[in-house]
């Protein structure tokens, strides 16, 4: 329910804005990648402005995702270690339960002296 509402409130208007941006900015522009102002044709590209803007948006999304993923690495490692430790504790608890059941089932149980 909430996902559909968020989709309707955020994604649909964003899509409308992007389509309007694409329609308005159809003319090709030159993107010069030489910061020193040289006139080498190998360091420039001609494309519609909306493609350059969407490409910059996509590149930022990918770079931000990679940075977030890399920044959360220590938490993923900690979660793996905690899961491994919990699994080891569960195995030990299961083993001790089986040993305890084996002691309860044996006919010659050792009695503790009363103090």
C-alpha positions in Angstrom: 0.0 0.0 0.0 2.7 2.5 1.0 4.9 1.5 -1.9 2.2 2.3 -4.4 1.5 5.6 -2.7 5.2 6.6 -2.7 5.4 5.5 -6.3 2.5 7.7 -7.2 3.8 10.7 -5.2 7.5 10.6 -6.2 8.1 8.5 -9.3 5.2 9.6 -11.5 5.9 13.3 -11.2 9.6 12.7 -11.7 8.9 10.8 -14.9 6.7 13.6 -16.1 9.5 16.1 -15.4 12.1 14.0 -17.2 9.9 13.5 -20.3 9.2 17.3 -20.4 13.0 17.9 -20.0 13.7 15.5 -22.9 11.1 17.2 -25.2 12.3 20.7 -24.5 16.1 19.9 -24.8 16.3 17.9 -28.0 18.8 20.1 -29.8 22.4 18.8 -29.9 25.0 20.6 -27.8 28.8 20.2 -27.6 30.3 18.7 -24.5 34.0 19.6 -24.4 36.0 17.4 -22.1 39.2 19.5 -22.4 39.5 21.8 -19.3 42.3 23.8 -21.0 40.2 24.9 -23.9 42.0 23.1 -26.7 40.3 22.5 -30.0 40.9 18.7 -30.2 37.9 17.0 -31.6 38.7 13.8 -29.7 37.9 15.4 -26.4 34.4 16.6 -27.2 31.0 15.0 -27.9 27.8 16.2 -29.5 24.6 14.9 -28.1 21.1 16.2 -27.1 21.2 18.0 -23.8 18.7 15.8 -22.2 20.9 12.7 -22.9 23.9 14.5 -21.2 21.8 15.4 -18.2 20.3 11.9 -17.9 23.8 10.5 -18.3 25.2 12.7 -15.6 22.3 11.7 -13.3 22.9 8.0 -14.0 26.6 8.4 -13.4 26.0 10.1 -10.1 23.5 7.4 -9.1 26.1 4.7 -9.8 29.0 6.5 -8.1 26.8 7.2 -5.1 25.6 3.6 -4.9 29.2 2.3 -5.1 30.3 4.8 -2.4 27.4 3.8 -0.1 28.1 0.1 -0.7 31.8 0.6 0.1 31.1 2.6 3.2 28.8 -0.1 4.6 31.4 -2.8 4.2 32.4 -2.9 7.8 28.8 -3.4 8.8 28.3 -6.3 6.4 31.5 -7.9 7.7 30.2 -7.4 11.3 26.9 -9.0 10.4 28.6 -12.0 8.9 30.8 -12.4 12.0 27.7 -12.1 14.3 25.8 -14.6 12.2 28.7 -17.1 12.3 28.9 -16.6 16.1 25.2 -17.1 16.5 25.3 -20.3 14.4 28.2 -21.6 16.6 26.3 -20.9 19.8 23.2 -22.6 18.3 25.2 -25.7 17.5 26.7 -25.7 21.0 23.2 -25.3 22.6 21.8 -28.2 20.4 24.8 -30.4 21.4 24.3 -29.6 25.1 20.6 -30.3 24.9 21.3 -33.7 23.3 23.8 -34.5 26.1 21.3 -33.4 28.7 18.6 -35.6 27.2 21.1 -38.5 27.1 21.8 -38.0 30.9 18.1 -37.8 31.7 17.4 -41.1 29.8 20.2 -43.0 31.4 19.1 -45.4 34.3 22.1 -44.7 36.4 22.0 -41.0 37.0 24.6 -39.7 39.4 23.0 -38.1 42.4 24.5 -35.0 43.9 25.1 -35.2 47.7 22.8 -33.0 49.7 24.5 -30.3 51.7 
